[in-house]
């Protein structure tokens, strides 16, 4: 009779009693990048950190980066010496992209480790057994060619996303705006204000600034509101200066064919000319929680649909108000920017850069 029994480490905790965790067969060392994707919207270098962890005593190695063609880094290598098992250290490289648009994979090289380098991932919560795994150590790097009309951009965080980081990568000066900061800042200093995903589902204090934000638009600013959910926790239907209704409409096919409405509009042409190529390589979806009704002052800017469904035109609404502009968008920038989708960067750059000619 052959029985398979998992090898586990067992110990006793004064609070939680007897605890178990799997016995780990580890590599000599692992290397983890800080992010899964690094986006370069200019040709300036970005600082990339690599955390090296050893599972043996007296570990010494050189750390280098395997970069795509045309990419460079300084320094070329770091020397690492870790005397004790389970020690770790983080080293940094200044990585410079090529001038042309480029996309590729970077990998760490540990000269003392013969096998392919792995990263170390860990789940450790009280309600489940600890879990560890060692996926390949790598990260995606993307050089995006994006033009902007520079300026300060306020960002109101909602349920949490990385769009503000994407705006900074493009070269905008991003000013975080919470309840206190929004009450103190002179909004006339800002070129645009971008509202994060589900902000009107999660920030009750935002309702107190409805008139102030509308006045910001009236005086010449851009107000861009990303998607909110049409659920019971939507705090208000008054978003921006004009009425519209958020629905559950979405386009889940990431390759759904877009039709640009008013293709001569500045949103599609200044400072970047948007083409069908900008809608290639999208991940998971096109967008969600589109509007399905809107005031005549708002105009739809794009139409698309999943296979076999009627076109959805409420994914990006635009309207001038006073000297500025208001936009509501269900386009999933919160997914596309962290994934390094070049076209999503250019579309958002045009929205934030928009300047009314009135």
C-alpha positions in Angstrom: 0.0 0.0 0.0 1.3 3.4 -1.0 0.0 6.4 0.8 0.7 10.0 -0.1 1.1 12.3 2.9 1.9 16.0 2.6 5.0 17.1 4.4 4.0 20.0 6.8 5.7 22.0 9.4 3.7 22.1 12.7 4.2 24.6 15.5 2.2 25.9 18.5 1.1 29.5 19.0 -0.1 30.8 22.4 -3.1 32.4 20.9 -4.1 30.3 17.9 -2.9 26.9 19.1 -1.5 24.3 16.7 -0.6 25.8 13.3 0.5 24.1 10.1 2.2 25.3 6.9 3.5 23.4 3.9 7.1 22.3 3.7 8.8 24.4 1.1 11.3 23.3 -1.5 12.8 26.6 -2.5 15.3 27.9 -5.0 18.6 29.4 -3.8 17.2 32.9 -4.1 14.3 34.7 -5.6 13.8 38.2 -7.2 10.6 40.3 -7.2 9.9 43.4 -9.2 7.8 46.1 -7.4 5.2 46.2 -10.2 3.9 43.9 -12.9 4.1 46.7 -15.5 6.2 49.7 -15.9 5.0 52.4 -18.3 7.3 55.0 -19.8 5.4 57.9 -21.4 8.6 59.9 -22.0 12.1 58.9 -22.8 13.2 59.8 -19.3 14.5 56.9 -17.1 12.3 55.3 -14.4 13.5 53.8 -11.2 12.8 50.1 -11.0 13.4 48.1 -7.8 14.2 44.4 -7.5 13.9 42.6 -4.1 16.2 39.7 -3.8 15.5 37.1 -1.1 17.8 34.2 -0.2 16.9 30.8 1.2 20.5 29.7 2.1 23.3 31.0 4.3 26.2 33.0 2.9 24.6 33.8 -0.4 26.5 36.1 -2.8 25.7 37.1 -6.4 25.6 39.8 -9.0 22.1 41.2 -9.9 21.7 42.3 -13.5 18.7 43.0 -15.7 17.8 41.3 -19.0 16.3 44.1 -21.0 14.5 44.2 -24.4 16.5 45.6 -27.4 16.9 49.3 -27.2 16.4 49.5 -23.4 19.3 50.4 -21.1 19.9 50.6 -17.4 22.4 52.1 -14.8 24.1 50.6 -13.0 24.8 47.6 -15.1 24.9 45.4 -12.0 24.7 45.3 -8.2 26.8 43.1 -5.9 24.8 41.3 -3.2 26.0 39.5 -0.1 23.4 38.1 2.3 24.9 36.1 5.2 21.7 34.5 6.6 18.9 32.5 5.0 15.6 34.4 4.6 17.4 37.7 4.4 16.4 40.1 1.6 17.5 43.4 0.1 16.1 45.7 -2.5 18.3 47.2 -5.2 17.4 49.9 -7.8 18.1 50.5 -11.5 17.5 53.6 -13.6 15.9 52.1 -16.7 15.8 54.2 -19.9 13.4 53.3 -22.7 14.1 53.8 -26.5 12.7 56.9 -28.3 10.3 54.8 -30.4 7.3 53.0 -29.0 8.3 49.7 -27.6 7.0 46.8 -25.4 8.8 43.9 -23.9 9.7 41.8 -20.8 12.5 42.5 -18.3 13.9 39.7 -16.2 16.4 39.7 -13.3 19.7 37.8 -13.6 21.3 36.3 -10.5 24.7 35.1 -11.6 25.1 32.6 -8.8 21.8 30.9 -9.6 21.9 28.4 -12.5 18.2 27.7 -12.9 15.6 30.3 -14.3 15.0 33.0 -11.7 11.8 32.8 -9.8 9.9 35.3 -7.7 8.5 34.6 -4.2 4.7 35.1 -3.7 3.0 34.5 -0.3 -0.5 34.4 1.0 -0.7 34.5 4.8 -4.0 35.1 6.4 -5.4 33.8 9.7 -8.5 32.2 8.1 -6.6 30.0 5.5 -3.4 27.9 5.5 -0.3 29.8 4.4 0.4 29.4 0.7 3.6 30.1 -1.3 4.5 29.8 -4.9 7.4 30.7 -7.2 6.3 32.1 -10.6 8.8 33.3 -13.2 10.5 36.5 -12.2 9.6 39.2 -14.8 7.8 42.4 -15.5 6.4 44.1 -18.5 7.9 47.4 -19.8 6.1 49.7 -22.2 7.3 52.8 -24.0 4.3 54.9 -24.9 4.5 57.8 -27.3 2.0 60.3 -25.9 1.8 64.1 -26.3 0.1 66.2 -23.6 -0.8 69.8 -22.9 1.0 70.0 -19.5 -0.5 71.3 -16.4 -1.6 70.5 -12.8 -4.3 67.8 -12.6 -6.3 67.2 -9.4 -7.2 63.6 -8.7 -10.1 62.6 -6.4 -9.6 59.0 -5.4 -12.6 56.7 -5.4 -12.6 53.0 -4.7 -9.0 52.8 -5.6 -7.2 52.7 -9.0 -3.8 53.5 -10.6 -5.0 56.1 -13.0 -3.3 58.9 -11.1 0.0 57.1 -11.5 -0.6 56.8 -15.2 -1.2 60.6 -15.4 2.1 61.2 -13.7 3.8 58.8 -16.1 2.5 61.0 -19.0 4.0 64.1 -17.5 1.1 65.8 -15.7 1.6 67.2 -12.3 -0.9 65.3 -10.2 -2.4 66.9 -7.0 -4.3 64.4 -4.8 -7.6 65.8 -3.6 -9.3 64.5 -0.5 -12.0 66.2 1.4 -9.7 68.5 3.3 -7.5 69.4 0.3 -10.5 70.1 -1.9 -11.7 72.6 0.6 -8.4 74.4 0.7 -6.9 74.4 -2.8 -7.4 77.1 -5.3 -9.0 75.1 -8.1 -8.1 77.8 -10.7 -4.6 76.5 -10.4 -5.7 73.2 -11.9 -6.0 72.3 -15.6 -8.3 69.4 -14.9 -9.8 67.3 -12.2 -10.1 63.6 -12.7 -12.5 61.7 -10.4 -11.6 58.1 -9.7 -13.7 55.0 -10.2 -16.8 54.7 -8.0 -16.1 58.0 -6.2 -19.8 58.8 -6.1 -20.4 55.4 -4.6 -17.8 55.6 -1.8 -17.2 59.3 -0.9 -20.3 60.9 0.8 -18.3 64.2 1.4 -18.0 64.6 -2.4 -21.7 65.7 -2.5 -20.8 68.9 -0.7 -18.6 70.0 -3.6 -21.1 69.7 -6.4 -21.4 73.4 -7.0 -17.7 74.0 -6.5 -16.8 71.5 -9.1 -19.3 72.9 -11.6 -17.9 76.3 -11.0 -14.4 75.0 -11.7 -15.7 73.8 -15.1 -17.5 77.0 -15.8 -14.3 79.0 -15.2 -12.4 76.9 -17.8 -11.4 73.6 -16.2 -11.9 70.0 -17.3 -13.9 67.7 -15.0 -13.6 64.1 -16.0 -15.6 61.6 -14.0 -14.8 57.9 -14.4 -17.4 55.2 -14.0 -19.7 54.8 -11.0 -22.0 51.8 -10.5 -25.7 52.0 -11.0 -26.4 50.3 -7.7 -28.1 51.2 -4.4 -24.9 52.8 -3.0 -24.8 55.5 -5.8 -25.0 58.5 -3.6 -26.4 61.0 -6.1 -27.6 61.4 -9.7 -26.2 64.9 -9.8 -22.8 64.5 -11.2 -21.4 67.4 -13.2 -23.4 70.3 -14.6 -25.7 68.3 -16.9 -28.1 65.4 -16.2 -27.4 61.9 -17.3 -28.3 58.4 -16.1 -25.8 55.7 -15.3 -26.9 52.3 -16.5 -25.5 48.8 -16.4 -24.5 48.9 -20.1 -21.0 47.7 -20.8 -18.8 46.2 -23.5 -17.0 43.2 -22.3 -15.3 42.2 -25.5 -11.9 43.8 -25.4 -11.6 43.8 -29.2 -15.1 45.2 -29.9 -14.9 47.6 -32.9 -15.2 51.2 -31.9 -16.9 53.9 -33.9 -15.7 57.4 -33.2 -18.6 59.9 -33.2 -17.6 63.4 -34.3 -14.2 62.1 -35.4 -13.0 65.7 -36.1 -13.5 66.7 -32.4 -10.4 67.7 -30.5 -10.9 64.8 -28.1 -9.8 62.5 -31.0 -7.2 64.8 -32.5 -5.4 67.1 -30.0 -2.6 66.6 -29.0 -2.7 63.0 -30.2 -4.5 61.7 -33.4 -6.5 58.7 -32.3 -6.7 55.9 -34.8 -8.0 52.3 -34.8 -4.6 51.1 -33.7 -5.2 52.9 -30.4 -7.9 50.3 -29.6 -5.7 47.3 -30.1 -4.2 45.3 -27.2 -6.9 46.2 -24.6 -7.5 43.9 -21.7 -10.6 42.3 -20.2 -13.1 44.8 -21.5 -13.8 48.1 -23.3 -15.8 49.7 -20.5 -18.6 49.5 -18.0 -21.5 51.4 -16.5 -22.1 53.5 -19.5 -24.8 56.2 -19.5 -28.0 55.4 -21.3 -29.8 58.8 -21.1 -28.3 62.3 -21.1 -29.2 65.9 -21.5 -29.0 67.5 -24.9 -26.0 69.5 -23.8 -24.0 66.3 -23.6 -22.9 64.4 -26.7 -21.7 60.9 -27.1 -18.2 60.5 -28.4 -17.9 56.7 -29.1 -20.1 53.8 -29.9 -19.4 50.0 -29.7 -21.0 46.8 -28.6 -20.5 43.2 -27.8 -21.3 40.7 -30.6 -24.9 40.5 -31.3 -25.9 43.4 -29.2 -27.1 46.9 -30.0 -24.5 49.7 -30.1 -23.8 51.4 -26.8 -23.0 55.1 -27.1 -22.8 56.2 -23.5 -19.2 55.2 -22.8 -17.9 58.7 -23.2 -20.0 61.8 -22.9 -18.7 65.3 -23.5 -20.2 68.7 -22.9 -18.9 72.3 -22.8 -20.0 74.3 -19.8 -19.0 77.9 -19.5 -15.4 78.1 -20.5 -14.6 74.5 -19.6 -15.7 70.9 -20.3 -17.4 68.1 -18.4 -16.8 64.4 -19.4 -18.3 61.2 -18.0 -16.6 58.0 -19.1 -17.1 54.3 -18.5 -14.0 53.4 -20.5 -11.9 51.1 -18.3 -8.8 53.3 -18.0 -8.3 51.8 -14.6 -7.6 48.4 -16.3 -5.8 49.7 -19.4 -3.3 52.1 -17.9 -1.8 49.6 -15.4 -1.6 47.0 -18.3 0.4 49.5 -20.4 -2.1 49.8 -23.3 -0.6 52.7 -25.4 -3.9 53.8 -27.0 -5.6 54.2 -23.6 -2.9 56.6 -22.5 -3.3 58.7 -25.6 -7.1 58.9 -25.3 -6.9 59.9 -21.7 -4.1 62.4 -22.5 -6.4 64.1 -25.0 -9.3 64.3 -22.5 -7.2 65.8 -19.8 -5.4 68.1 -22.3 -8.6 69.4 -23.8 -8.8 73.2 -24.0 -12.1 75.0 -25.0 -11.8 77.5 -27.8 -14.9 79.4 -26.7 
